[in-house]
């Protein structure tokens, strides 16, 4: 009887999980399907789901209109560059808060997290003026700085959580053996927290890749990533939904592929330290 109840409960939770999974995935699937429709089929009422004339003309038009690979390389450069800079600051900060906490450590962490609640549009004008005065508009360096500041609080919080699960006695033993601070972080702490660091890096890359507000307002051509690539297909003449869907599919495809192949590492890192 107990086994039957457990099996029924497991089945219910599985069905619910699949339902919400498909619900979340549906917009992505709809975008991909629309990218293979003609413009007339894309706006047809009632909508044409699977039974339409499939075409790859939208992708041809997208590649002919824009240099997709230039936008993609900008996204790669900005995502990896900002994540690397974040790690240089986040790991020492999280180490200090986890193993040498002060009276105000929790207050500092809450303050850092509170900065994520600030509406980005509220600081757009001063940041834009700073970028203009320092000649950082439409530059990779400027965008890396912005993405670094945006993602740093989240990376510090995540790494702090992971580091808290590592026994402090291990680091004390390393110090007693004469390990320097640099050696302690790079050769003792970092290898033990690889799952947590890896998931933090993946999350930072995804957040930087998907950032649209700052990239659209602080770039035009030279440093424009894939978010600007998508926006370029929306014009005053109207939204060409099929071509816009093709551009969106090309923009999200790299990060979806990375997320698919690294999902095990991401889940392992996000649950790191959940069970002792």
Secondary structure as GFF3:
##gff-version 3
##sequence-region A 1 276
A	DSSP	alpha_helix	2	35	.	.	.	ID=ss1
A	DSSP	alpha_helix	39	42	.	.	.	ID=ss2
A	DSSP	alpha_helix	57	65	.	.	.	ID=ss3
A	DSSP	alpha_helix	68	99	.	.	.	ID=ss4
A	DSSP	alpha_helix	105	114	.	.	.	ID=ss5
A	DSSP	three_ten_helix	115	117	.	.	.	ID=ss6
A	DSSP	three_ten_helix	120	123	.	.	.	ID=ss7
A	DSSP	alpha_helix	124	133	.	.	.	ID=ss8
A	DSSP	alpha_helix	140	164	.	.	.	ID=ss9
A	DSSP	alpha_helix	168	176	.	.	.	ID=ss10
A	DSSP	alpha_helix	181	183	.	.	.	ID=ss11
A	DSSP	pi_helix	184	189	.	.	.	ID=ss12
A	DSSP	alpha_helix	190	192	.	.	.	ID=ss13
A	DSSP	alpha_helix	194	210	.	.	.	ID=ss14
A	DSSP	alpha_helix	213	218	.	.	.	ID=ss15
A	DSSP	alpha_helix	226	231	.	.	.	ID=ss16
A	DSSP	beta_strand	234	235	.	.	.	ID=ss17
A	DSSP	beta_strand	238	239	.	.	.	ID=ss18
A	DSSP	alpha_helix	241	261	.	.	.	ID=ss19
A	DSSP	alpha_helix	263	270	.	.	.	ID=ss20
###
